[in-house]
Amino acid sequence: MVTFRDVVLFFLLLTVAAPILLYTDSYTSAKTPFSKREFLEDVTALTFNSNENRLNLLHREESPVDVRRGVVGVVYSKLDSDSSLKARDQVSARVLKATDDETQSQTDNTIKQVTDHAASEMDKPNVMHASDANAHNRERMRVQLTKKTSGKVDEQETKGSGAEKESGNVRIPDAQVRLLKDQLIRAKVYLSLPAAKANAHFVRELRLRIKEVQRLVLDASKDSDLPKNAMEKLKAMEQTLAKGKEIQDDCSTVVKKLRAMLHSAEEQLRVHKKQAMFLTQLTAKTIPKGLHCLPLRLTTDYYALNSSEQQFPNQEKLEDNQLYHYALFSDNVLATSVVVNSTIANAKHPSKHVFHIVTDRLNYAAMRMWFLDNPPGKATIQVQNVEEFTWLNSSYSPVLKQLSSRSMIDYYFRAHHANSDTNLKFRNPKYLSILNHLRFYLPEIFPKLSKVLFLDDDIVVQKDLSGLWSVDLKGNVNGAVETCGESFHRFDRYLNFSNPLISKNFDPRACGWAYGMNVFDLDEWKRQNITEVYHRWQNLNQDRDLWKLGTLPPGLITFWKRTYPLDRKWHVLGLGYNPSVNQRDIERAAVVHYNGNLKPWLEIGIPKYRGLWSKHVDYQHVYLRECNINP
């Protein structure tokens, strides 16, 4: 029978033996070999002296977290590109590989040391402190490596983000200049408002700022032209304008003032445009000093020659229809010489080209002297005086009768005519010259020629023109390049379609064509009696009700349905008024035409086109140097 004493003894024995057995089992199990992984997990979990630092000699699974902790100063947004993510993963991989390589050679020895001395190390805190210090040094080395590597990624991402910023934000060119000019407008608004005027201190300050800004932008068209202190002045003006905004907070008053300023600016612009047009027209009519000097010098030398020296060679070619004949009507010696020189320079057979030049009495001797002194190679020259055409008189020519009438002279020369035309283009006195109307009398001037190429004196020839004589005009009288690509080159631009005579005979949307380079079949001209057609319409227009003035409107009427369209490559217009003529069209053109007021021999000529003309002028010629004619 089990007594109470036996039970007590059993429990006493159990309390004494159990700790011994448990300690013995733990000690035995400590010497029992197991996998490295289980042991590493146990060692990694050990802590000493409440210190949370772990053994860092071995590779841990959470290394990527440590790598991210080591990347100092790098913030990855949600919008990181795939390339940025890949770069970050590559950094982590490189750091892990560097840590593994650094510790792999010591791993086995470390495991052995821990295995052999695990129990003793638990009782030796000094040894553990040494190991902890060693681990801390290695941790610091690893973090430095991580920072160094991640720094490169940070630099790359900074550059990338900068490039994106540069490409994403379009920088406004010359922003400072624009802002300064905008400040001036705002300042002038505040300066004119009653509320601001009442504040004398503000007005003085604002006037000072306006003067400062005006000095800055006076000669500045771009930011690089501004001085170094421009930003300081800009900020100072902005502060002053902020004060003005506080003084005058009524937006409606500011809006009214801005509208008034806009209306005033538009009115000033209109006046300036009108003045610019008038001055341009005036400049176009004015003869430069050099071009006035040149004919005077040439005339003096011409009359110093004897009669035999005043004659041109090859005069037998003047009526040979097998040759290429040109008609030029001009009083400008230099311009005429460019037409002749450029034509001969591009001619395949210069000896087959004949130039018939008609000028006025004032320039007749000068024109002859120039070509006597500067013969165009093997080409033939004829110079005639329009005053010697006895058949051309007011009884024969209606236009000549109109040009000499009192009403026409008043139209041109009275400064404040009651019925003066607002378009200054039609007030040009060149229309008073009969030279401008000779193109309608070609068969009378050249009675024995069958075909003539008419050229204005403001053209430059760039290619051989002999092919024009073989163009079949298909029974038409005039061969010309059409100009209906633009709306203002149609018939309704030149003719008065409110008049029944015009509206019932012509189409307002019909294509116009260019005067300046025209092939005329003189035989067909005579057969169709074109000169009489011209005279009839001129008589109908004696009061200028059908068209204003000039030669193109009567030309459109006279050669209506009698004009053959030439290929556009033969003739390109606009170099005397349009700075945007297609460069490719200019290069391909056989003839370029400076029609308009901006002639290449005038200072107002378009600079980029002047070279095409000036290359045919010898500025070293004695006459040009003496008259101070320069490119």
Secondary structure, DSSP 8 states (H G I E B T S, - for coil): ---HHHHHHHHHHHHHHHHHHHHHHHHHHHTS---HHHHHHHHHT--BTTB-----SS--TTHHHHHHHH-TT----TT--HHHHHHHHHHHHHHHHHHHHHHHHHHHHHHHHHHHTHHHHHT-HHHHHHHHHHHHHHHHHHHHHHHHHHHHHHHHHHHHHHHHHHHHS---TTHHHHHHHHHHHHHHHHHHSHHHHT-HHHHHHHHHHHHHHHHHHSS-SSGGGS-TTHHHHHHHHHHHHHHHHHH---HHHHHHHHHHHHHHHHHHHHHHHHHHHHHHHHHHHS--HHHHHHHHHHHHHHTTS-GGGG--S-GGGGG-TTSEEEEEE-S-HHHHHHHHHHHHHT-S-GGGEEEEEEE-HHHHHHHHHHHHHS--TT-EEEEEEGGG-TT-STTT-HHHHHHTSHHHHHHHH-TT-TT--S-GGGG-GGGG-GGGGGGGGHHHHSTT-SEEEEE-TTEEE-S--GGGGG---TT-SEEE-B-TTSGGGBHHHHB-TTSHHHHTTS-TT-B-B-SSEEEEEHHHHHHHTHHHHHHHHHHHTTTS-SB-SSSHHHHHHHTTT-EEE--GGGEE--TTT-TT--HHHHHH-SEEE--SS--TTSTTS-HHHHHHHHTTS-TTSHHHHHTT---
